[in-house]
Amino acid sequence: MNATTPQTTRPIPAYGHSAVDYEQRVDYERLRAYRLDRARAALESSECGAFLLFDFYNIRYTTQTWIGGALGDKMTRYALLARGEEPVLWDFGSAARHHQIYAPWLRPENSRAGMLGMRGAISPDVGLMRSAVTEIKGMLVDAGLADLPVGVDIVEPPFLFEMQRQGLKVVDAQQLMLDARQIKSIDEIALLSMAAAMVDGVYQDIVEALKPGVRENEIVALANKRLYEMGSDQVEAINAVSGERCNPHPHNFSDRIIRPGDQAFFDIIQSYNGYRTCYYRTFAVGSSTDSQRDAYTKAREWMDAAIAIVKPGIGTDQVAQVWPAATEFGFANEMAAFGLQFGHGLGLGLHERPIISRLNSLESPVEIQEGMVFALETYCPASDGFSAARIEEEVVVTADGAAVLTKFPAQDLFVANRY
């Protein structure tokens, strides 16, 4: 199927955001149970006695808690999921008290104050990491698990060294947690659809504002405002790229003034209840050229070919093979072109499994499974040497193939505010 093929079944819903008594919408209790069960199954299938999680998305997946994204890179929150035990979370002290009141699925005694040093701002010599590892090891001893490896997803070197100093064997848990997260439940898929619907609306606002004289950063401001008004819990990034900045692709935004006839593309990365979008659209401003339209047609053909082949049981190598080799669109090799003809899983994290690219998928393919959700991205430079087309669609893998979540028109180059 491609992005315009009618579906024979009902579309994936994009519910209203309120809780109501007259419709069954997202069931958050069922969502929390599904995620914890998947994490526990990953633990049970491993050699580990416990997972010690620092990755913000793994923490949310297992404890169903969240605090401000600005603290997400400080490596101070952590959670322990041990065999046969309930999850334990260490968080900023006031956040831990809040969880005790508002997150009853966690036992009150399992929401604990914690602090490890804010990525070294408090020196490891102070002993916070040493005390934390001692507490964790004591819990594992009490549970009879201290002789088994501890799976860790990401970690600061001083914390890792302290775990080893205290006799804990550390192994990688990130691969296991990514495996757990790759198959989405009906509630996760609904949240991803709701997040995509928000961006559908923002693109309508963008095309109405996309006129000569507006700056890229003004479009970014507009999109941020609308997304937060709609209920986004994090606008992670918005790329706004126009005119001569389109090729090569800079993956950012600037204060460039958009001019008549420019090609412009945008990527909106945001989340609703944690579930992310990655959603590119390309426009021409006022008018378009043959070169711009030709590039867009090629990018669309590559996109439709990828969507058409997606179904359970095929390999990610088969998807990557429908895209051009790097040398066919002006790059020396696949590393230089990585991220342009590209697919990546979507969920609580922006880049989950599967990652689809000629860089990795041809040699190490992953089987596509029903319930996966991922974004597919294509990019085609224009023959004028500076314009380019960028398209992205988010798809759910169903038994019948790919169902497309991203609805803003993209089959042809959209000319905003045509002259």
Secondary structure, 3 states (H helix, E strand, C coil): CCCCCCCCCCCCCCCCCCCCCCCCCCCHHHHHHHHHHHHHHHHHCCCCCEEEECCHHHHHHHHCCCCCHHHCCCCCCEEEEECCCCCEEEECHHHHHHHHHHCCCCCHHHEEECCCCCCCCCCHHHCHHHHHHHHHHHHHHHCCCCCCCEEECCCCHHHHHHHHHCCCCEEECHHHHHHHHCCCCHHHHHHHHHHHHHHHHHHHHHHHHCCCCCEHHHHHHHHHHHHHHHCCCEEEEEEEEEHHHHCCCCCCCCCCECCCCCEEEEEEEEEECCEECCEEEEEEECCCCHHHHHHHHHHHHHHHHHHHHCCCCCEHHHHHCCCCCHHHHCCCCCCCCCCCCEEEECCCCCCEEEEECCCCCCCCCCECCCCCEEEEEEEEECCCCCCEEEEEEEEEEECCEEEECCCCCCCCCEEECCC
